[in-house]
Amino acid sequence: MLGSMRVMPCCFITGMAAGAASALAVRQAEDIRSISIKNLQDKLIEL
């Protein structure tokens, strides 16, 4: 059980980054692969 609990923060952070990347892609009306990594990092720091 403790092993499962250790990976939960990583899952949370990965999901948050994926959601932020998707939101940026929708706003920019571009493919998700073409978003600016710097913009994504700045958004994640703001959150």
PDB file of N, H, CA, C and O in Angstrom:
ATOM      1  N   MET A   1       0.817  -1.192   0.000  1.00  0.00           N
ATOM      2  CA  MET A   1       0.000   0.000   0.000  1.00  0.00           C
ATOM      3  C   MET A   1       0.869   1.267   0.000  1.00  0.00           C
ATOM      4  O   MET A   1       0.553   2.244  -0.678  1.00  0.00           O
ATOM      5  N   LEU A   2       1.946   1.237   0.755  1.00  0.00           N
ATOM      6  H   LEU A   2       2.202   0.442   1.306  1.00  0.00           H
ATOM      7  CA  LEU A   2       2.792   2.428   0.798  1.00  0.00           C
ATOM      8  C   LEU A   2       3.436   2.710  -0.549  1.00  0.00           C
ATOM      9  O   LEU A   2       3.667   3.869  -0.896  1.00  0.00           O
ATOM     10  N   GLY A   3       3.729   1.661  -1.312  1.00  0.00           N
ATOM     11  H   GLY A   3       3.542   0.720  -1.030  1.00  0.00           H
ATOM     12  CA  GLY A   3       4.279   1.864  -2.647  1.00  0.00           C
ATOM     13  C   GLY A   3       3.310   2.615  -3.546  1.00  0.00           C
ATOM     14  O   GLY A   3       3.712   3.483  -4.320  1.00  0.00           O
ATOM     15  N   SER A   4       2.036   2.277  -3.440  1.00  0.00           N
ATOM     16  H   SER A   4       1.709   1.572  -2.811  1.00  0.00           H
ATOM     17  CA  SER A   4       1.014   2.970  -4.232  1.00  0.00           C
ATOM     18  C   SER A   4       0.873   4.421  -3.800  1.00  0.00           C
ATOM     19  O   SER A   4       0.670   5.302  -4.636  1.00  0.00           O
ATOM     20  N   MET A   5       0.977   4.671  -2.525  1.00  0.00           N
ATOM     21  H   MET A   5       1.141   3.955  -1.846  1.00  0.00           H
ATOM     22  CA  MET A   5       0.839   6.037  -2.017  1.00  0.00           C
ATOM     23  C   MET A   5       2.007   6.924  -2.446  1.00  0.00           C
ATOM     24  O   MET A   5       1.849   8.134  -2.609  1.00  0.00           O
ATOM     25  N   ARG A   6       3.169   6.320  -2.626  1.00  0.00           N
ATOM     26  H   ARG A   6       3.297   5.337  -2.494  1.00  0.00           H
ATOM     27  CA  ARG A   6       4.338   7.118  -3.031  1.00  0.00           C
ATOM     28  C   ARG A   6       4.203   7.645  -4.451  1.00  0.00           C
ATOM     29  O   ARG A   6       4.733   8.714  -4.753  1.00  0.00           O
ATOM     30  N   VAL A   7       3.511   6.930  -5.330  1.00  0.00           N
ATOM     31  H   VAL A   7       3.081   6.062  -5.084  1.00  0.00           H
ATOM     32  CA  VAL A   7       3.424   7.376  -6.721  1.00  0.00           C
ATOM     33  C   VAL A   7       2.256   8.338  -6.958  1.00  0.00           C
ATOM     34  O   VAL A   7       2.171   8.938  -8.030  1.00  0.00           O
ATOM     35  N   MET A   8       1.372   8.495  -6.003  1.00  0.00           N
ATOM     36  H   MET A   8       1.441   8.008  -5.132  1.00  0.00           H
ATOM     37  CA  MET A   8       0.212   9.370  -6.194  1.00  0.00           C
ATOM     38  C   MET A   8       0.591  10.824  -6.505  1.00  0.00           C
ATOM     39  O   MET A   8      -0.013  11.409  -7.404  1.00  0.00           O
ATOM     40  N   PRO A   9       1.565  11.440  -5.805  1.00  0.00           N
ATOM     41  CA  PRO A   9       1.939  12.811  -6.175  1.00  0.00           C
ATOM     42  C   PRO A   9       2.445  12.911  -7.610  1.00  0.00           C
ATOM     43  O   PRO A   9       2.170  13.899  -8.290  1.00  0.00           O
ATOM     44  N   CYS A  10       3.176  11.913  -8.078  1.00  0.00           N
ATOM     45  H   CYS A  10       3.400  11.110  -7.525  1.00  0.00           H
ATOM     46  CA  CYS A  10       3.663  11.928  -9.466  1.00  0.00           C
ATOM     47  C   CYS A  10       2.501  11.868 -10.448  1.00  0.00           C
ATOM     48  O   CYS A  10       2.518  12.544 -11.477  1.00  0.00           O
ATOM     49  N   CYS A  11       1.503  11.070 -10.137  1.00  0.00           N
ATOM     50  H   CYS A  11       1.488  10.521  -9.301  1.00  0.00           H
ATOM     51  CA  CYS A  11       0.318  10.981 -10.997  1.00  0.00           C
ATOM     52  C   CYS A  11      -0.426  12.303 -11.012  1.00  0.00           C
ATOM     53  O   CYS A  11      -0.891  12.748 -12.062  1.00  0.00           O
ATOM     54  N   PHE A  12      -0.541  12.930  -9.856  1.00  0.00           N
ATOM     55  H   PHE A  12      -0.164  12.569  -9.003  1.00  0.00           H
ATOM     56  CA  PHE A  12      -1.224  14.220  -9.751  1.00  0.00           C
ATOM     57  C   PHE A  12      -0.514  15.280 -10.589  1.00  0.00           C
ATOM     58  O   PHE A  12      -1.153  16.023 -11.333  1.00  0.00           O
ATOM     59  N   ILE A  13       0.797  15.344 -10.464  1.00  0.00           N
ATOM     60  H   ILE A  13       1.316  14.740  -9.860  1.00  0.00           H
ATOM     61  CA  ILE A  13       1.582  16.351 -11.186  1.00  0.00           C
ATOM     62  C   ILE A  13       1.525  16.113 -12.694  1.00  0.00           C
ATOM     63  O   ILE A  13       1.417  17.063 -13.469  1.00  0.00           O
ATOM     64  N   THR A  14       1.597  14.855 -13.111  1.00  0.00           N
ATOM     65  H   THR A  14       1.685  14.083 -12.482  1.00  0.00           H
ATOM     66  CA  THR A  14       1.528  14.527 -14.533  1.00  0.00           C
ATOM     67  C   THR A  14       0.166  14.920 -15.111  1.00  0.00           C
ATOM     68  O   THR A  14       0.090  15.474 -16.208  1.00  0.00           O
ATOM     69  N   GLY A  15      -0.898  14.634 -14.377  1.00  0.00           N
ATOM     70  H   GLY A  15      -0.836  14.184 -13.486  1.00  0.00           H
ATOM     71  CA  GLY A  15      -2.239  15.012 -14.826  1.00  0.00           C
ATOM     72  C   GLY A  15      -2.412  16.516 -14.910  1.00  0.00           C
ATOM     73  O   GLY A  15      -3.049  17.023 -15.833  1.00  0.00           O
ATOM     74  N   MET A  16      -1.854  17.220 -13.958  1.00  0.00           N
ATOM     75  H   MET A  16      -1.337  16.807 -13.208  1.00  0.00           H
ATOM     76  CA  MET A  16      -1.948  18.681 -13.962  1.00  0.00           C
ATOM     77  C   MET A  16      -1.221  19.268 -15.171  1.00  0.00           C
ATOM     78  O   MET A  16      -1.724  20.185 -15.820  1.00  0.00           O
ATOM     79  N   ALA A  17      -0.044  18.738 -15.466  1.00  0.00           N
ATOM     80  H   ALA A  17       0.365  17.993 -14.939  1.00  0.00           H
ATOM     81  CA  ALA A  17       0.729  19.211 -16.620  1.00  0.00           C
ATOM     82  C   ALA A  17       0.011  18.885 -17.927  1.00  0.00           C
ATOM     83  O   ALA A  17       0.000  19.700 -18.850  1.00  0.00           O
ATOM     84  N   ALA A  18      -0.586  17.701 -18.008  1.00  0.00           N
ATOM     85  H   ALA A  18      -0.576  17.040 -17.258  1.00  0.00           H
ATOM     86  CA  ALA A  18      -1.319  17.318 -19.224  1.00  0.00           C
ATOM     87  C   ALA A  18      -2.533  18.220 -19.429  1.00  0.00           C
ATOM     88  O   ALA A  18      -2.821  18.631 -20.553  1.00  0.00           O
ATOM     89  N   GLY A  19      -3.236  18.523 -18.355  1.00  0.00           N
ATOM     90  H   GLY A  19      -3.002  18.189 -17.442  1.00  0.00           H
ATOM     91  CA  GLY A  19      -4.395  19.408 -18.455  1.00  0.00           C
ATOM     92  C   GLY A  19      -4.012  20.819 -18.866  1.00  0.00           C
ATOM     93  O   GLY A  19      -4.684  21.435 -19.693  1.00  0.00           O
ATOM     94  N   ALA A  20      -2.941  21.324 -18.294  1.00  0.00           N
ATOM     95  H   ALA A  20      -2.395  20.823 -17.623  1.00  0.00           H
ATOM     96  CA  ALA A  20      -2.464  22.666 -18.655  1.00  0.00           C
ATOM     97  C   ALA A  20      -2.010  22.713 -20.109  1.00  0.00           C
ATOM     98  O   ALA A  20      -2.270  23.691 -20.809  1.00  0.00           O
ATOM     99  N   ALA A  21      -1.334  21.666 -20.564  1.00  0.00           N
ATOM    100  H   ALA A  21      -1.123  20.871 -19.995  1.00  0.00           H
ATOM    101  CA  ALA A  21      -0.896  21.608 -21.962  1.00  0.00           C
ATOM    102  C   ALA A  21      -2.098  21.558 -22.902  1.00  0.00           C
ATOM    103  O   ALA A  21      -2.093  22.202 -23.951  1.00  0.00           O
ATOM    104  N   SER A  22      -3.110  20.808 -22.536  1.00  0.00           N
ATOM    105  H   SER A  22      -3.113  20.285 -21.683  1.00  0.00           H
ATOM    106  CA  SER A  22      -4.320  20.735 -23.362  1.00  0.00           C
ATOM    107  C   SER A  22      -5.021  22.083 -23.432  1.00  0.00           C
ATOM    108  O   SER A  22      -5.479  22.497 -24.498  1.00  0.00           O
ATOM    109  N   ALA A  23      -5.103  22.763 -22.302  1.00  0.00           N
ATOM    110  H   ALA A  23      -4.731  22.427 -21.437  1.00  0.00           H
ATOM    111  CA  ALA A  23      -5.741  24.081 -22.283  1.00  0.00           C
ATOM    112  C   ALA A  23      -4.984  25.078 -23.155  1.00  0.00           C
ATOM    113  O   ALA A  23      -5.596  25.867 -23.875  1.00  0.00           O
ATOM    114  N   LEU A  24      -3.658  25.043 -23.092  1.00  0.00           N
ATOM    115  H   LEU A  24      -3.161  24.402 -22.507  1.00  0.00           H
ATOM    116  CA  LEU A  24      -2.869  25.930 -23.949  1.00  0.00           C
ATOM    117  C   LEU A  24      -3.078  25.603 -25.418  1.00  0.00           C
ATOM    118  O   LEU A  24      -3.179  26.514 -26.240  1.00  0.00           O
ATOM    119  N   ALA A  25      -3.145  24.341 -25.761  1.00  0.00           N
ATOM    120  H   ALA A  25      -3.063  23.601 -25.093  1.00  0.00           H
ATOM    121  CA  ALA A  25      -3.343  23.946 -27.158  1.00  0.00           C
ATOM    122  C   ALA A  25      -4.708  24.400 -27.663  1.00  0.00           C
ATOM    123  O   ALA A  25      -4.829  24.845 -28.804  1.00  0.00           O
ATOM    124  N   VAL A  26      -5.723  24.292 -26.833  1.00  0.00           N
ATOM    125  H   VAL A  26      -5.624  23.931 -25.906  1.00  0.00           H
ATOM    126  CA  VAL A  26      -7.067  24.721 -27.248  1.00  0.00           C
ATOM    127  C   VAL A  26      -7.105  26.229 -27.447  1.00  0.00           C
ATOM    128  O   VAL A  26      -7.692  26.717 -28.412  1.00  0.00           O
ATOM    129  N   ARG A  27      -6.485  26.956 -26.547  1.00  0.00           N
ATOM    130  H   ARG A  27      -6.008  26.559 -25.763  1.00  0.00           H
ATOM    131  CA  ARG A  27      -6.489  28.428 -26.656  1.00  0.00           C
ATOM    132  C   ARG A  27      -5.711  28.914 -27.872  1.00  0.00           C
ATOM    133  O   ARG A  27      -6.064  29.917 -28.492  1.00  0.00           O
ATOM    134  N   GLN A  28      -4.655  28.194 -28.200  1.00  0.00           N
ATOM    135  H   GLN A  28      -4.367  27.380 -27.696  1.00  0.00           H
ATOM    136  CA  GLN A  28      -3.821  28.609 -29.331  1.00  0.00           C
ATOM    137  C   GLN A  28      -4.310  28.010 -30.642  1.00  0.00           C
ATOM    138  O   GLN A  28      -3.787  28.347 -31.704  1.00  0.00           O
ATOM    139  N   ALA A  29      -5.307  27.126 -30.585  1.00  0.00           N
ATOM    140  H   ALA A  29      -5.731  26.853 -29.722  1.00  0.00           H
ATOM    141  CA  ALA A  29      -5.875  26.458 -31.764  1.00  0.00           C
ATOM    142  C   ALA A  29      -4.790  25.783 -32.592  1.00  0.00           C
ATOM    143  O   ALA A  29      -4.786  25.864 -33.820  1.00  0.00           O
ATOM    144  N   GLU A  30      -3.886  25.126 -31.910  1.00  0.00           N
ATOM    145  H   GLU A  30      -3.889  25.060 -30.913  1.00  0.00           H
ATOM    146  CA  GLU A  30      -2.798  24.435 -32.579  1.00  0.00           C
ATOM    147  C   GLU A  30      -2.739  22.994 -32.078  1.00  0.00           C
ATOM    148  O   GLU A  30      -3.492  22.594 -31.191  1.00  0.00           O
ATOM    149  N   ASP A  31      -1.848  22.248 -32.655  1.00  0.00           N
ATOM    150  H   ASP A  31      -1.236  22.573 -33.375  1.00  0.00           H
ATOM    151  CA  ASP A  31      -1.594  20.885 -32.203  1.00  0.00           C
ATOM    152  C   ASP A  31      -0.896  20.933 -30.850  1.00  0.00           C
ATOM    153  O   ASP A  31      -0.119  21.849 -30.580  1.00  0.00           O
ATOM    154  N   ILE A  32      -1.170  19.959 -30.009  1.00  0.00           N
ATOM    155  H   ILE A  32      -1.802  19.215 -30.228  1.00  0.00           H
ATOM    156  CA  ILE A  32      -0.566  19.958 -28.666  1.00  0.00           C
ATOM    157  C   ILE A  32       0.949  19.863 -28.726  1.00  0.00           C
ATOM    158  O   ILE A  32       1.634  20.320 -27.811  1.00  0.00           O
ATOM    159  N   ARG A  33       1.475  19.283 -29.777  1.00  0.00           N
ATOM    160  H   ARG A  33       0.918  18.911 -30.520  1.00  0.00           H
ATOM    161  CA  ARG A  33       2.934  19.164 -29.905  1.00  0.00           C
ATOM    162  C   ARG A  33       3.611  20.482 -30.248  1.00  0.00           C
ATOM    163  O   ARG A  33       4.831  20.600 -30.138  1.00  0.00           O
ATOM    164  N   SER A  34       2.836  21.463 -30.658  1.00  0.00           N
ATOM    165  H   SER A  34       1.845  21.367 -30.747  1.00  0.00           H
ATOM    166  CA  SER A  34       3.437  22.726 -31.081  1.00  0.00           C
ATOM    167  C   SER A  34       3.346  23.833 -30.035  1.00  0.00           C
ATOM    168  O   SER A  34       3.710  24.975 -30.316  1.00  0.00           O
ATOM    169  N   ILE A  35       2.867  23.514 -28.838  1.00  0.00           N
ATOM    170  H   ILE A  35       2.572  22.586 -28.610  1.00  0.00           H
ATOM    171  CA  ILE A  35       2.803  24.560 -27.818  1.00  0.00           C
ATOM    172  C   ILE A  35       4.201  24.868 -27.296  1.00  0.00           C
ATOM    173  O   ILE A  35       5.104  24.036 -27.384  1.00  0.00           O
ATOM    174  N   SER A  36       4.366  26.040 -26.766  1.00  0.00           N
ATOM    175  H   SER A  36       3.632  26.716 -26.695  1.00  0.00           H
ATOM    176  CA  SER A  36       5.654  26.462 -26.228  1.00  0.00           C
ATOM    177  C   SER A  36       5.871  25.823 -24.852  1.00  0.00           C
ATOM    178  O   SER A  36       5.057  25.992 -23.944  1.00  0.00           O
ATOM    179  N   ILE A  37       6.954  25.105 -24.716  1.00  0.00           N
ATOM    180  H   ILE A  37       7.615  24.967 -25.454  1.00  0.00           H
ATOM    181  CA  ILE A  37       7.272  24.469 -23.435  1.00  0.00           C
ATOM    182  C   ILE A  37       7.498  25.532 -22.366  1.00  0.00           C
ATOM    183  O   ILE A  37       7.102  25.346 -21.215  1.00  0.00           O
ATOM    184  N   LYS A  38       8.119  26.626 -22.730  1.00  0.00           N
ATOM    185  H   LYS A  38       8.440  26.777 -23.665  1.00  0.00           H
ATOM    186  CA  LYS A  38       8.355  27.720 -21.775  1.00  0.00           C
ATOM    187  C   LYS A  38       7.033  28.275 -21.264  1.00  0.00           C
ATOM    188  O   LYS A  38       6.891  28.532 -20.068  1.00  0.00           O
ATOM    189  N   ASN A  39       6.053  28.463 -22.164  1.00  0.00           N
ATOM    190  H   ASN A  39       6.168  28.254 -23.135  1.00  0.00           H
ATOM    191  CA  ASN A  39       4.739  28.945 -21.729  1.00  0.00           C
ATOM    192  C   ASN A  39       4.069  27.945 -20.798  1.00  0.00           C
ATOM    193  O   ASN A  39       3.449  28.335 -19.808  1.00  0.00           O
ATOM    194  N   LEU A  40       4.191  26.671 -21.107  1.00  0.00           N
ATOM    195  H   LEU A  40       4.695  26.355 -21.910  1.00  0.00           H
ATOM    196  CA  LEU A  40       3.621  25.633 -20.254  1.00  0.00           C
ATOM    197  C   LEU A  40       4.278  25.650 -18.875  1.00  0.00           C
ATOM    198  O   LEU A  40       3.589  25.569 -17.858  1.00  0.00           O
ATOM    199  N   GLN A  41       5.586  25.754 -18.837  1.00  0.00           N
ATOM    200  H   GLN A  41       6.146  25.821 -19.663  1.00  0.00           H
ATOM    201  CA  GLN A  41       6.288  25.799 -17.558  1.00  0.00           C
ATOM    202  C   GLN A  41       5.876  27.028 -16.744  1.00  0.00           C
ATOM    203  O   GLN A  41       5.682  26.937 -15.532  1.00  0.00           O
ATOM    204  N   ASP A  42       5.743  28.169 -17.411  1.00  0.00           N
ATOM    205  H   ASP A  42       5.900  28.243 -18.395  1.00  0.00           H
ATOM    206  CA  ASP A  42       5.313  29.387 -16.706  1.00  0.00           C
ATOM    207  C   ASP A  42       3.906  29.227 -16.134  1.00  0.00           C
ATOM    208  O   ASP A  42       3.641  29.656 -15.011  1.00  0.00           O
ATOM    209  N   LYS A  43       3.001  28.611 -16.902  1.00  0.00           N
ATOM    210  H   LYS A  43       3.217  28.263 -17.815  1.00  0.00           H
ATOM    211  CA  LYS A  43       1.642  28.381 -16.411  1.00  0.00           C
ATOM    212  C   LYS A  43       1.627  27.456 -15.204  1.00  0.00           C
ATOM    213  O   LYS A  43       0.892  27.688 -14.243  1.00  0.00           O
ATOM    214  N   LEU A  44       2.440  26.406 -15.257  1.00  0.00           N
ATOM    215  H   LEU A  44       3.037  26.217 -16.037  1.00  0.00           H
ATOM    216  CA  LEU A  44       2.489  25.470 -14.135  1.00  0.00           C
ATOM    217  C   LEU A  44       3.070  26.121 -12.883  1.00  0.00           C
ATOM    218  O   LEU A  44       2.651  25.806 -11.770  1.00  0.00           O
ATOM    219  N   ILE A  45       4.019  27.016 -13.057  1.00  0.00           N
ATOM    220  H   ILE A  45       4.359  27.272 -13.962  1.00  0.00           H
ATOM    221  CA  ILE A  45       4.579  27.728 -11.913  1.00  0.00           C
ATOM    222  C   ILE A  45       3.534  28.659 -11.306  1.00  0.00           C
ATOM    223  O   ILE A  45       3.464  28.797 -10.085  1.00  0.00           O
ATOM    224  N   GLU A  46       2.716  29.302 -12.153  1.00  0.00           N
ATOM    225  H   GLU A  46       2.773  29.190 -13.145  1.00  0.00           H
ATOM    226  CA  GLU A  46       1.650  30.177 -11.667  1.00  0.00           C
ATOM    227  C   GLU A  46       0.628  29.418 -10.817  1.00  0.00           C
ATOM    228  O   GLU A  46       0.120  29.931  -9.820  1.00  0.00           O
ATOM    229  N   LEU A  47       0.341  28.178 -11.241  1.00  0.00           N
ATOM    230  H   LEU A  47       0.754  27.762 -12.051  1.00  0.00           H
ATOM    231  CA  LEU A  47      -0.659  27.399 -10.534  1.00  0.00           C
ATOM    232  C   LEU A  47      -0.118  26.963  -9.204  1.00  0.00           C
ATOM    233  O   LEU A  47      -0.814  26.287  -8.446  1.00  0.00           O
TER     234      LEU A  47
END
